[in-house]
């Protein structure tokens, strides 16, 4: 009984002492082997953690983006309202009597633009409510890693492969690619665009 307990404790200690890289290695190996030409040729080289993304930091970015969306939509609605008023003024002016139908049709066209802007505002306000409920969460949302391994290709040659990986806080693989740098900073968003998409999918939907 003591031996069984000792073995169990040893296994528990070993599993708890595994580094994040080692834990991710196991999952990556299974994931890569599932689609490899020759799974038996798989040989792990190294896994390097590149970035850690925290919930509260991503929330700050999303709060700013959604507030900007509301401001833009409200500005568009104001512009629509001004356009309609301008058309109505022309319709009531006898000088434009012969072409007032053009302005009447214009009002209808512009009014059709109101609903989409209202939907944008509603969605952004809903996002703000969700974001405010998790903005103080000081926990990891995602990690980004670089994984190198050797695999045989379709011709039977052993090649070095590099995978860019995004995983969640439990190191479940969310995105993996051999593209050189698909998660590079986007000028429009002050962070990794791909990470923000994943954050919206996992925390806002």
C-alpha positions, 0 to 999 in steps of 0.5 A: 500500500505504501509503495502504491501511495509513493508511486501516486505521489511521485506521478502527481509531483512530476505532473505538477512540476512540468513546465508550460512548454513541456505540457504544450509539447505533448498536445502539439505532438498529438496535434501534428502527428494527426496530420503528418505524412509520417507520424512516427518520424516526429521529433520535438526540437524545442518549444519557446513561449513568446507572449503571454496575454492577460484578460485585463489587458485585452479588455482594456483594448476591447473597451477602447475599440467598442467605445470608438465604434459607438462614437463612430455610429452616433456620428454616422446617425447625426450625419444621416439626420442632417442629410434627411433634414436637408432633403426635407428642406428642398422638398418643401421649397417650390424651387425644387418642385420638379425634382422633389421625388429625387429627394423623397427617394433619397430620404428613403435610401438614407433612412435604410442606413439608420438600422445598421448603425443602431445595431452597431451601437447595441452590439458595442454596448452589449460588449461593454457590459460583458467587458466591464464584468471581467475587466479585473480578471488578472489571469492569462487569456492566451499564450503564443509559442514557437514550436520546432520539430522534425518530420519527414515530408512527402518525399521521405526527407527529414525537415525542420518545421516551425509552427506559430501557436496560440493556446488558451490558459489551459494550453489547449491549441486554438491556432497553429500555422507554419506562416512566418509571422501571421500574428504580427502587430496590425497598425489599426489595432495596437496589439495582435489582430489574431489575438483580438479575434480570438478574445472576441470569440472566447469572451464576448460571443 
